Amino acid sequence: MAGVGSEKVFENDTVIVWNFTLEPGACTPVHTHEHSYMWYAIQGAPLQIFDEAGQDLGTFDVPTGAVYSLKLQDGFLEVLSDVGKGARVPATHKARNAGSTPYREVLVEYK
């Protein structure tokens, strides 16, 4: 997932830990998740998700303090956590902060 996190803060043989910030109205680049992962929303915001062709897949409300767990399988990410459980998005996508405040998270990829 290189290039998506604002800062890689740790990596070992089993995990990569990212600090991630997305300003209001800003978009991530199109990226492909290569691992299952989890994240903790330090400062939540609504995230609008787009597939690699730019098609709007909907807005995912991410509340402050929420913890999400996502499983990578067959080119899709499936939310396993209670918040958003069962939601699926393509592993290759981009996100836009559709809120009016910065979005901040800590993301942990499982190698």
C-alpha positions in Angstrom: 0.0 0.0 0.0 2.9 2.3 -0.6 2.1 6.0 -1.1 -1.2 5.9 0.8 -0.2 6.4 4.4 1.1 9.8 5.3 3.9 8.2 7.2 5.1 4.6 7.8 5.8 4.5 11.5 6.8 0.8 11.9 7.4 -2.3 9.9 8.6 -5.9 10.8 8.1 -9.4 9.4 4.4 -9.4 10.3 2.9 -5.9 10.2 3.3 -2.4 8.7 1.9 0.5 10.7 0.9 3.7 9.0 -0.2 7.1 10.2 -2.7 8.6 7.8 -4.2 12.1 7.4 -6.6 13.3 4.7 -7.6 16.9 4.6 -11.2 18.0 3.8 -11.9 17.6 0.1 -8.5 15.8 -0.5 -8.3 12.4 -2.2 -5.8 9.6 -1.9 -4.2 8.4 -5.1 -5.7 5.2 -6.6 -4.0 2.4 -4.6 -4.2 -1.3 -4.2 -4.3 -3.0 -0.8 -2.1 -6.1 -0.8 -2.9 -7.2 2.7 -5.8 -7.6 5.1 -5.7 -4.8 7.7 -7.3 -2.9 10.5 -7.5 0.8 11.3 -8.4 3.0 14.2 -10.1 6.4 13.4 -8.4 9.1 15.5 -10.5 11.8 13.9 -13.4 10.5 11.9 -15.0 11.9 8.7 -17.2 10.6 5.8 -15.0 8.9 3.2 -16.3 8.8 -0.3 -14.9 5.7 -2.1 -14.2 5.5 -5.9 -13.1 2.4 -7.9 -10.0 2.6 -10.1 -12.1 4.0 -13.0 -13.4 6.8 -10.9 -16.9 5.4 -10.3 -18.5 6.6 -7.1 -19.0 3.5 -4.8 -20.7 5.5 -2.0 -19.7 7.3 1.1 -18.6 5.4 4.2 -19.2 7.3 7.5 -16.2 6.7 9.7 -16.9 7.9 13.3 -14.1 9.1 15.6 -12.9 6.2 17.8 -14.2 3.4 15.4 -12.0 0.3 14.8 -12.4 -1.5 11.5 -11.1 -4.8 10.4 -10.9 -5.7 6.7 -10.2 -9.0 5.0 -8.6 -9.1 1.6 -9.9 -11.8 -0.7 -10.3 -12.2 -4.4 -9.6 -8.6 -5.2 -12.1 -7.2 -2.6 -11.9 -5.9 0.9 -14.7 -7.0 3.2 -15.4 -5.3 6.5 -15.4 -7.8 9.4 -15.8 -5.4 12.3 -19.2 -4.6 13.8 -19.2 -1.1 12.3 -19.8 -1.5 8.6 -19.9 -5.3 8.8 -20.3 -7.0 5.4 -19.4 -3.9 3.3 -17.2 -4.7 0.3 -15.0 -2.5 -1.9 -12.5 -3.3 -4.6 -8.9 -3.7 -3.3 -8.0 -1.0 -5.9 -9.7 2.3 -5.1 -9.3 5.8 -3.9 -10.9 7.7 -1.1 -11.9 11.4 -0.7 -12.5 13.1 2.6 -16.1 14.3 2.1 -16.2 16.0 5.5 -15.3 19.5 6.7 -12.5 18.5 9.2 -9.3 16.5 8.7 -9.5 12.7 8.8 -6.9 10.9 10.8 -6.3 7.2 11.3 -3.6 4.6 12.3 -3.7 1.6 9.9 -2.1 -1.8 10.6 -1.5 -4.1 7.6 -1.0 -7.8 8.2 1.8 -9.3 6.1 
